[in-house]
């Protein structure tokens, strides 16, 4: 999976050759690291936790993306 940062609060991810647009709240950016996932669980933000788990499972652990 590749990602391209675009000005503003939009990001485009390329999954299996398809462009997928992700919008996020600039006040609370989305993350999928261990700290962000723990915060989502602690705050009952289950949809964000699920999305973070799915994204983290798709990323190649050998890269910084």
C-alpha distances in whole Angstrom, upper triangle without the diagonal:
4,7,10,13,16,20,21,19,16,13,11,7,6,5,7,9,10,10,10,13,13,17,18,22,22,25,23,19,17,16,14,16,19,22,20,20,24,25,23,25,28,28,28,25,23,21,19,19,18,15,14,15,12,10,11,11,7,7,8,12,13,11,12,9
4,7,10,13,17,18,17,14,11,9,6,5,7,9,9,10,9,10,12,13,16,17,21,21,24,22,18,17,16,15,17,21,22,21,21,25,25,24,26,29,29,29,26,25,22,20,21,20,17,16,17,15,12,13,14,11,9,10,13,13,11,11,8
4,7,10,13,15,13,11,7,6,4,6,9,12,11,11,9,9,10,10,13,14,17,17,20,19,15,14,14,14,16,20,21,19,20,24,24,23,25,28,27,27,24,24,21,19,20,19,16,15,17,15,12,14,15,12,11,13,15,15,12,11,8
4,6,10,12,12,9,6,5,6,8,12,15,13,13,10,10,10,11,13,14,17,16,20,19,16,15,15,17,19,22,23,21,22,26,26,24,28,30,29,29,26,26,23,21,22,22,18,18,20,19,15,17,19,16,14,16,18,18,15,14,11
4,7,9,9,7,5,7,9,12,15,18,17,16,12,12,11,10,11,12,14,13,17,16,13,13,14,16,18,22,22,20,22,25,24,23,27,29,28,28,25,25,23,20,22,22,19,18,21,20,16,18,21,18,16,18,20,20,17,15,12
4,6,7,6,6,7,11,13,17,20,18,16,13,13,10,10,11,12,14,13,17,17,14,15,17,19,21,25,25,22,24,27,26,25,29,30,29,29,26,27,24,21,24,24,21,20,23,22,19,21,24,21,20,22,24,24,20,18,15
4,7,7,8,11,14,17,20,23,22,20,16,16,13,13,12,12,13,11,15,16,14,16,18,21,23,26,25,23,25,28,27,26,29,31,29,30,26,28,25,23,25,26,23,22,26,25,22,24,26,24,23,25,26,27,23,21,18
4,6,9,12,15,18,21,24,23,21,17,16,13,11,9,9,10,8,12,13,12,14,16,20,22,25,24,21,24,26,24,23,27,28,26,27,24,26,23,20,23,24,21,21,25,24,21,23,26,25,23,26,27,28,24,22,19
4,7,10,13,17,19,23,22,20,16,14,10,8,6,6,7,6,10,11,9,11,13,17,19,22,21,18,20,23,21,20,24,25,23,24,20,22,19,17,20,21,17,18,21,21,18,20,23,22,21,24,25,26,23,20,18
4,7,10,13,16,19,18,16,12,10,7,6,5,7,9,9,13,13,11,11,14,16,19,23,22,19,21,24,22,21,24,26,24,25,21,22,19,17,20,20,16,17,20,19,16,19,22,20,19,22,24,25,22,20,16
4,6,10,13,16,15,13,10,8,6,5,6,8,12,12,15,15,11,11,13,15,17,21,21,18,20,23,22,21,24,26,25,25,21,22,19,16,19,19,15,15,18,17,14,16,19,17,16,18,20,22,18,17,13
4,7,10,13,12,10,6,5,5,6,9,11,15,15,19,18,15,14,15,16,19,23,23,20,21,25,24,23,26,28,27,27,23,23,20,18,20,19,15,16,19,16,14,16,18,15,15,17,20,21,18,17,13
4,6,10,9,8,6,5,6,7,11,13,17,17,21,19,16,14,14,14,17,21,22,20,20,24,24,22,25,27,27,26,22,22,19,17,19,18,14,14,16,14,11,14,15,12,12,14,17,18,15,15,11
4,7,6,5,5,6,9,11,14,17,20,21,24,23,19,17,17,17,20,23,25,23,23,26,27,25,27,30,30,29,25,24,21,20,21,19,16,17,18,15,12,15,15,12,12,14,17,18,16,16,12
4,5,5,7,7,10,12,16,18,22,23,26,24,21,18,18,17,20,23,25,22,22,26,26,24,26,29,29,28,25,23,20,19,20,18,15,16,16,13,11,14,13,10,11,13,16,18,16,17,13
4,6,9,10,14,16,19,22,26,27,30,28,24,22,21,20,23,25,28,26,25,29,30,27,29,33,32,31,28,26,23,22,23,20,18,19,19,15,14,16,15,11,13,14,18,19,18,19,16
4,7,9,13,16,19,22,26,27,30,28,25,23,23,22,24,28,30,28,27,31,32,29,31,35,34,33,30,28,25,24,25,23,20,21,21,18,16,19,18,14,15,16,20,20,19,20,17
4,6,10,13,16,19,23,24,28,26,23,21,21,21,24,27,29,26,26,30,30,28,30,33,32,31,28,26,23,22,24,21,18,20,21,17,16,19,18,15,16,18,21,22,20,21,18
4,7,10,13,16,20,21,24,23,20,18,19,20,23,26,27,25,25,29,28,26,29,32,31,30,26,25,22,21,22,21,17,19,20,17,15,18,19,15,16,18,22,22,20,20,16
4,7,10,13,17,18,22,20,17,15,17,17,20,24,25,22,22,26,25,23,25,28,27,26,22,21,18,17,19,17,14,16,17,15,13,16,17,14,15,18,21,22,20,20,16
4,7,10,14,15,18,17,15,14,15,17,20,23,24,21,21,25,24,22,25,27,26,25,21,21,17,16,19,18,14,16,18,16,14,17,19,16,17,20,22,24,21,20,16
4,7,10,12,15,14,11,10,12,14,17,20,21,17,18,21,20,18,21,24,22,21,18,18,14,13,16,15,11,13,16,14,12,15,17,16,16,19,21,23,20,19,15
4,7,9,12,11,10,9,12,15,18,21,21,17,18,21,20,18,21,23,21,21,17,18,15,13,16,16,13,14,18,17,15,18,20,19,19,22,24,26,23,21,17
4,6,9,8,6,6,10,13,16,19,18,14,16,19,17,15,18,20,18,18,15,16,14,11,14,15,12,13,17,17,15,17,20,19,19,22,23,25,23,20,17
4,5,5,6,8,11,15,17,19,18,14,16,19,16,15,18,19,17,18,14,17,15,12,16,17,15,15,19,19,17,19,23,22,22,25,26,28,25,22,20
4,5,5,9,12,16,17,20,18,15,18,20,17,17,20,21,19,20,17,20,18,15,18,20,17,17,21,21,19,21,24,24,23,26,26,28,25,21,19
4,6,10,13,16,18,20,17,14,17,19,15,15,19,19,16,18,16,19,18,15,18,20,18,18,21,23,21,22,25,25,24,27,27,29,26,23,21
4,6,9,13,14,16,14,11,13,15,12,12,15,16,13,15,13,16,15,12,14,17,15,14,18,19,17,18,22,22,22,25,24,27,24,21,19
4,7,10,12,15,13,10,13,15,13,12,16,17,15,17,14,16,14,11,13,16,13,12,16,17,15,16,19,19,18,21,21,23,21,18,15
4,7,10,12,11,8,10,13,11,10,14,15,14,15,12,13,12,8,10,12,10,8,12,13,11,12,16,16,15,18,19,21,19,16,14
4,6,9,9,6,8,11,10,10,13,15,15,15,13,14,13,9,10,12,9,7,10,12,9,10,13,14,13,16,15,18,16,13,11
4,7,8,6,6,10,10,10,12,14,15,15,13,13,12,9,8,10,8,4,7,9,7,6,10,11,10,13,13,16,14,12,11
4,6,5,6,9,10,11,12,14,16,17,15,15,15,12,10,12,12,8,9,12,10,8,11,13,11,13,12,15,14,11,11
4,6,5,6,9,10,11,12,14,15,14,15,16,13,10,13,13,9,10,13,12,10,12,15,14,16,13,16,16,14,14
4,5,5,6,9,10,11,12,14,13,15,16,13,11,14,14,11,12,16,15,13,16,18,17,19,17,19,19,16,16
4,5,5,6,9,10,11,12,11,12,13,9,8,12,11,8,10,13,12,11,15,17,16,18,17,20,19,16,15
4,5,5,6,9,10,11,9,10,11,8,6,9,10,7,8,11,11,10,13,15,15,18,17,20,19,17,16
4,6,5,6,9,10,10,11,13,11,8,12,13,10,11,15,15,13,16,19,18,21,19,22,22,20,20
4,5,5,6,8,8,10,12,10,9,12,13,11,13,16,16,15,18,20,20,23,21,25,24,21,20
4,6,5,6,5,7,9,6,5,9,10,9,11,14,14,14,17,19,19,22,21,25,24,22,20
4,5,5,6,7,10,9,6,10,12,11,11,14,16,15,17,20,21,23,22,26,25,24,23
4,6,8,9,13,12,10,13,15,14,15,18,19,18,20,23,24,26,25,28,28,26,25
4,6,8,11,10,10,13,15,14,16,19,19,19,22,24,24,27,27,30,29,27,25
4,5,9,9,9,11,13,13,14,17,18,19,21,23,24,27,27,30,29,27,26
4,6,6,6,9,10,11,12,15,16,16,18,20,21,25,25,28,27,25,23
4,5,5,6,9,10,10,12,14,15,16,19,20,24,24,27,26,25,23
4,5,5,6,9,10,11,12,14,15,17,19,22,23,26,25,24,21
4,5,5,6,9,10,10,12,14,15,17,20,20,24,22,21,18
4,5,5,6,9,10,10,12,14,16,19,19,22,22,20,18
4,5,5,6,9,10,11,13,15,18,19,22,22,21,18
4,5,5,6,9,10,11,13,16,17,21,19,18,16
4,5,5,6,8,10,11,14,14,18,17,16,13
4,6,5,6,9,10,13,14,17,17,16,15
4,6,5,6,9,12,14,17,17,17,14
4,5,5,6,10,12,15,14,13,11
4,5,5,8,9,12,12,12,10
4,6,8,9,12,13,14,12
4,7,9,12,12,13,11
4,6,9,8,9,7
4,5,6,8,8
4,5,7,8
4,7,9
4,6
4
